[in-house]
Amino acid sequence: MLRLSKNINFIKELQSFLLIFFPYFLLSMIVYHGTYFQNWLNASYSPPNKFILFLSWSILFALFVLIFHSIKRSNKTNQLCLLLFILQFFSFFVFFISLSCFAAYLVALVNNIFTLIISVWLMVALWKNGHRASVLLLVPFIVYLLFQLFICFLWYSLAYGEWKN
């Protein structure tokens, strides 16, 4: 019986790993090869250093993996945290892709605000459920989002000023 439970746990861990690895690989390729999307939009924008974008995306994804495993392992009854986490990740994905591949500052700005709202909501839900470690992991991410919000406001205002002239 013990061996069967170990196999079931191994299968669950393997499923979690595959659920995390494939989106990471796909999204990393989208971020790293953003020129394909530029060709669709006929845009001439290219990020300054793709390696730094790829590295920052990998670090942020590792942070998401830690939070995901923390929520999944300890939160069996409340599925709101998992739903908020998935919404937060999807919103951040759209923000990151729109900023690094499209130079679509308005879309990035709206998604950054949406991600920030969901992140604060997720922090409150995690705090109520007693996930103090996950809340501490979300604090640097929210600081990063606030910094990106400032940068998006700046880039959007500069881009709008160029279009207006």
C-alpha positions as CSV (number, residue, x, y, z in Angstrom):
1,M,0.0,0.0,0.0
2,L,2.9,2.4,0.8
3,R,4.5,1.7,-2.6
4,L,1.2,2.5,-4.3
5,S,0.8,5.8,-2.5
6,K,4.4,6.7,-3.4
7,N,3.6,5.9,-7.1
8,I,0.5,8.1,-6.9
9,N,2.5,11.0,-5.4
10,F,5.1,10.5,-8.1
11,I,2.5,10.7,-10.8
12,K,1.0,13.8,-9.3
13,E,4.4,15.4,-9.1
14,L,5.2,14.5,-12.7
15,Q,1.9,16.0,-13.8
16,S,2.7,19.2,-11.9
17,F,6.1,19.3,-13.5
18,L,4.7,18.8,-17.0
19,L,2.0,21.4,-16.4
20,I,4.7,23.9,-15.4
21,F,7.4,23.0,-17.8
22,F,5.5,23.1,-21.1
23,P,3.9,26.5,-20.6
24,Y,7.3,27.8,-19.4
25,F,9.0,26.4,-22.5
26,L,6.4,27.8,-24.9
27,L,6.3,31.2,-23.2
28,S,10.1,31.4,-23.1
29,M,10.2,30.7,-26.8
30,I,7.6,33.4,-27.5
31,V,9.6,35.9,-25.4
32,Y,12.9,35.0,-26.9
33,H,11.7,34.9,-30.5
34,G,9.5,37.9,-30.4
35,T,10.4,38.9,-33.9
36,Y,7.8,36.4,-35.3
37,F,5.1,38.5,-33.7
38,Q,6.6,41.7,-35.0
39,N,6.4,40.3,-38.5
40,W,2.7,39.7,-38.0
41,L,2.2,43.3,-36.9
42,N,4.7,44.8,-39.3
43,A,6.4,46.5,-36.4
44,S,10.1,47.4,-36.3
45,Y,10.4,47.2,-32.5
46,S,13.1,44.9,-31.1
47,P,13.9,44.6,-27.4
48,P,17.3,45.9,-26.4
49,N,18.7,42.6,-25.0
50,K,16.8,39.4,-25.5
51,F,19.0,37.5,-23.1
52,I,18.1,39.8,-20.2
53,L,14.4,39.4,-21.1
54,F,14.8,35.6,-21.2
55,L,16.6,35.6,-17.9
56,S,14.1,37.8,-16.1
57,W,11.3,35.8,-17.5
58,S,12.9,32.6,-16.2
59,I,13.4,34.1,-12.7
60,L,9.8,35.3,-12.6
61,F,8.6,31.9,-13.7
62,A,10.6,30.2,-11.0
63,L,8.9,32.5,-8.5
64,F,5.5,31.5,-9.9
65,V,6.5,27.9,-9.6
66,L,7.4,28.3,-5.9
67,I,4.1,30.0,-5.2
68,F,2.1,27.5,-7.2
69,H,3.6,24.5,-5.3
70,S,3.0,26.3,-2.0
71,I,-0.6,26.9,-2.8
72,K,-1.2,23.5,-4.3
73,R,0.4,21.5,-1.5
74,S,-1.2,23.3,1.4
75,N,-4.6,24.5,0.1
76,K,-6.9,21.6,-0.5
77,T,-10.2,23.3,0.3
78,N,-10.1,26.8,-1.0
79,Q,-9.7,26.9,-4.8
80,L,-10.0,30.7,-4.9
81,C,-6.3,31.1,-4.4
82,L,-5.5,28.7,-7.3
83,L,-8.0,30.6,-9.6
84,L,-6.5,33.9,-8.6
85,F,-3.0,32.6,-9.2
86,I,-3.9,31.3,-12.7
87,L,-5.6,34.7,-13.5
88,Q,-2.5,36.5,-12.2
89,F,-0.2,34.4,-14.3
90,F,-2.2,34.8,-17.5
91,S,-2.5,38.5,-17.0
92,F,1.2,38.9,-16.4
93,F,1.9,36.7,-19.4
94,V,-0.1,39.1,-21.6
95,F,1.7,42.1,-20.0
96,F,5.1,40.6,-20.6
97,I,4.5,39.5,-24.2
98,S,2.8,42.8,-25.1
99,L,5.7,44.8,-23.7
100,S,8.7,42.7,-24.9
101,C,7.4,41.5,-28.3
102,F,4.9,44.0,-29.5
103,A,5.8,47.3,-27.9
104,A,2.0,47.7,-27.2
105,Y,2.3,50.0,-24.3
106,L,-1.4,50.6,-23.8
107,V,-2.1,46.8,-23.6
108,A,0.8,46.4,-21.3
109,L,-0.4,49.2,-19.1
110,V,-3.9,47.8,-18.8
111,N,-2.6,44.3,-18.1
112,N,-0.1,45.5,-15.5
113,I,-3.0,47.2,-13.6
114,F,-5.1,44.1,-13.9
115,T,-2.2,41.9,-12.7
116,L,-1.5,44.3,-9.8
117,I,-5.2,44.1,-8.7
118,I,-5.2,40.3,-8.9
119,S,-1.9,40.1,-7.0
120,V,-3.2,42.2,-4.1
121,W,-6.4,40.1,-4.0
122,L,-4.3,36.9,-4.0
123,M,-2.1,38.2,-1.2
124,V,-5.2,38.9,0.9
125,A,-6.6,35.5,0.2
126,L,-3.3,33.8,1.0
127,W,-3.0,35.8,4.2
128,K,-6.5,34.8,5.3
129,N,-5.6,31.1,4.7
130,G,-2.4,31.3,6.6
131,H,0.1,31.1,3.7
132,R,2.6,33.6,5.1
133,A,5.5,32.3,3.1
134,S,3.6,32.7,-0.2
135,V,2.7,36.2,0.7
136,L,6.3,37.0,1.3
137,L,7.2,35.6,-2.1
138,L,4.5,37.8,-3.7
139,V,5.9,41.0,-2.2
140,P,8.9,41.3,-4.5
141,F,6.6,40.6,-7.5
142,I,4.2,43.4,-6.5
143,V,7.2,45.8,-6.1
144,Y,8.3,44.7,-9.6
145,L,4.8,45.3,-10.9
146,L,4.7,48.8,-9.4
147,F,8.0,49.6,-11.0
148,Q,6.8,48.3,-14.4
149,L,3.6,50.3,-14.0
150,F,5.7,53.4,-13.6
151,I,7.8,52.4,-16.7
152,C,4.7,51.7,-18.7
153,F,3.2,55.1,-17.9
154,L,6.5,56.7,-18.9
155,W,6.9,54.7,-22.2
156,Y,3.2,55.2,-23.1
157,S,3.4,59.0,-22.5
158,L,6.7,59.2,-24.6
159,A,5.2,57.1,-27.4
160,Y,2.0,59.1,-27.4
161,G,4.0,62.3,-27.5
162,E,5.9,61.0,-30.6
163,W,2.6,60.0,-32.3
164,K,1.0,63.3,-31.6
165,N,3.9,65.2,-33.3
